[in-house]
Amino acid sequence: MTLIGRLLHNRRAGDTHTAWNLPNLHGPELLTLTSEHFAHGAAIPLQQCAKAIGGDDLSPHLAWTPPPPGTAQLLLVVEDIDVPIAKPAVHCAALIDPSLAHLDPGALSAKRPAAGVQLLRSTIGRGYHGPAPLKGHGPHHYIFQLFALSDPVGSATDAPHRARPRVLLPRITAPVLDRARLTGIVER
């Protein structure tokens, strides 16, 4: 796998097609998103990585400043912008009740999501899928993006829980009242 990673070293999705850069998800950047497990731009601990590379696939603790008044729903999207494909891989997508101020470790589990968390489809499946970059491919940046929406996502499509992220995300029409992001890095 190291050879494949080195051969694909210069092939990366980039951040052009992330949820953050979708025109319909633009908005002020006044929220702050943090984690007890890693700082912005720092390494994501092995515990939060995929089981395939020795991790526990445990979603990290996440906390944010209060969303603005009028927030109907929070949208969390976690993307790997360094995958060697055309667009970033969505590792997790979830709708969060705006009354929540944080998510405990494991709150994005596909089997037992926390109260107030509705899991959406991701590129990989439902729930949190920890980082597992190709060995030798170099650092992978995992962007945790949080959007405060003025209307529930259910109004964007008839079946938001069944839609693939690349279909659902561009269809969200609710104005973004605020947003924040946190980037963690994994390299093998």
C-alpha positions in Angstrom: 0.0 0.0 0.0 2.9 2.3 0.6 3.8 2.1 -3.1 0.3 3.0 -4.2 0.3 5.9 -1.8 3.5 7.2 -3.2 2.4 6.8 -6.8 -0.8 8.8 -6.0 1.0 11.4 -3.9 0.2 14.3 -6.2 -3.4 13.3 -6.8 -5.7 14.9 -4.3 -9.4 16.1 -4.4 -8.6 19.5 -2.9 -11.0 21.8 -1.1 -12.8 23.3 -4.2 -15.7 20.9 -3.9 -16.1 20.8 -0.1 -19.4 21.7 1.5 -17.6 24.9 2.7 -17.2 26.1 -0.8 -20.7 25.4 -2.1 -22.4 28.8 -2.9 -25.6 27.8 -1.1 -23.6 27.1 2.2 -21.7 30.4 2.3 -22.3 32.6 5.3 -20.7 34.5 8.2 -17.9 32.7 10.0 -18.5 33.7 13.6 -19.0 30.3 15.2 -16.1 28.6 16.8 -15.7 24.8 16.5 -13.2 23.0 18.8 -12.3 19.5 20.0 -10.8 18.2 23.2 -9.0 15.6 21.1 -7.1 17.8 18.6 -6.4 21.5 17.9 -7.0 23.1 14.5 -4.3 22.0 12.2 -3.0 19.3 14.5 -3.0 15.5 14.3 -6.2 13.5 15.0 -5.5 10.9 17.6 -5.5 7.2 16.6 -8.6 6.5 18.7 -10.6 8.7 16.3 -9.2 6.9 13.2 -10.6 3.9 11.4 -10.3 0.4 12.8 -8.6 -0.6 9.6 -5.5 1.3 10.7 -5.7 0.4 14.4 -8.1 3.1 15.7 -11.5 2.8 17.4 -13.6 4.7 14.8 -14.7 6.8 17.7 -16.0 10.2 16.7 -14.2 13.0 18.5 -15.6 15.4 21.1 -16.8 18.5 19.3 -18.0 21.8 20.9 -19.1 25.1 19.4 -20.1 28.5 20.4 -23.9 29.2 20.6 -25.5 29.5 17.1 -27.3 32.7 16.3 -31.0 33.2 17.1 -33.2 31.7 14.5 -31.1 28.6 14.0 -33.4 25.8 13.1 -30.8 23.1 12.7 -27.0 22.5 12.6 -25.4 20.6 9.8 -22.1 18.9 10.4 -20.1 17.6 7.4 -16.7 15.9 7.8 -14.6 15.7 4.6 -11.2 14.3 3.6 -9.9 16.8 1.0 -6.8 14.7 0.2 -8.3 11.5 -1.2 -7.0 10.6 -4.6 -10.3 11.1 -6.4 -12.0 14.1 -8.0 -14.0 15.3 -5.0 -13.5 15.1 -1.2 -14.8 12.0 0.6 -17.6 12.8 3.1 -16.7 10.8 6.2 -19.8 11.9 8.2 -22.8 14.1 7.7 -25.3 14.8 10.5 -28.1 17.1 11.5 -27.9 18.4 15.0 -30.4 20.0 17.3 -29.4 23.7 17.8 -30.0 23.4 21.5 -26.9 21.2 21.8 -23.6 22.9 22.5 -21.3 19.9 22.1 -21.0 16.2 21.1 -19.4 13.7 23.3 -16.9 11.2 21.9 -18.9 8.5 20.0 -22.0 10.7 19.6 -21.9 10.2 15.8 -21.9 6.4 16.0 -24.1 4.7 13.4 -25.4 2.2 15.9 -26.2 4.7 18.7 -26.1 8.3 17.7 -26.6 10.8 20.6 -29.9 12.4 21.3 -30.5 15.3 19.0 -28.3 13.9 16.3 -29.7 12.6 13.0 -27.2 10.8 10.8 -27.3 11.4 7.0 -25.6 9.3 4.3 -21.9 9.9 3.7 -19.6 8.7 0.9 -18.9 5.7 3.1 -22.2 5.0 4.9 -24.0 6.4 7.9 -22.3 7.6 11.0 -18.7 8.6 11.7 -16.0 6.9 9.7 -12.6 7.7 11.0 -9.6 8.6 8.9 -7.7 5.8 7.1 -5.5 7.4 4.5 -3.4 5.4 2.1 0.0 4.6 3.6 2.7 6.8 2.0 0.2 9.2 0.4 1.2 12.0 2.7 -0.9 14.1 5.1 -4.7 14.0 4.8 -6.7 17.0 6.0 -10.1 16.2 7.6 -12.3 19.2 7.7 -15.1 19.3 10.3 -17.6 21.9 9.0 -20.6 23.1 11.0 -23.4 25.2 9.5 -26.2 27.0 11.4 -29.2 26.8 9.1 -32.3 29.0 9.4 -34.6 26.2 8.1 -34.5 22.4 8.6 -32.8 20.4 5.9 -36.0 18.4 5.4 -37.3 21.2 3.4 -34.4 20.9 0.9 -35.4 17.5 -0.4 -38.2 15.0 0.2 -35.8 12.4 1.6 -32.7 14.0 3.2 -31.8 10.8 5.0 -31.6 8.8 1.9 -29.9 11.3 -0.4 -26.2 11.0 -1.1 -24.1 14.0 0.2 -23.2 15.3 -3.3 -26.9 15.4 -4.2 -28.2 16.7 -0.8 -25.7 19.4 0.0 -26.2 21.6 -3.1 -30.0 21.4 -2.6 -30.0 23.0 0.8 -31.7 26.4 0.3 -31.9 27.5 4.0 -29.8 30.6 4.5 -26.6 29.8 6.5 -26.7 32.1 9.5 -23.2 31.2 10.7 -20.5 28.6 10.2 -17.2 27.2 11.5 -14.7 24.6 10.6 -11.9 22.7 12.3 -9.2 20.8 10.5 -7.4 17.7 11.8 -4.6 15.8 10.0 -3.7 12.1 9.7 -0.7 10.7 7.9 0.5 7.1 7.6 
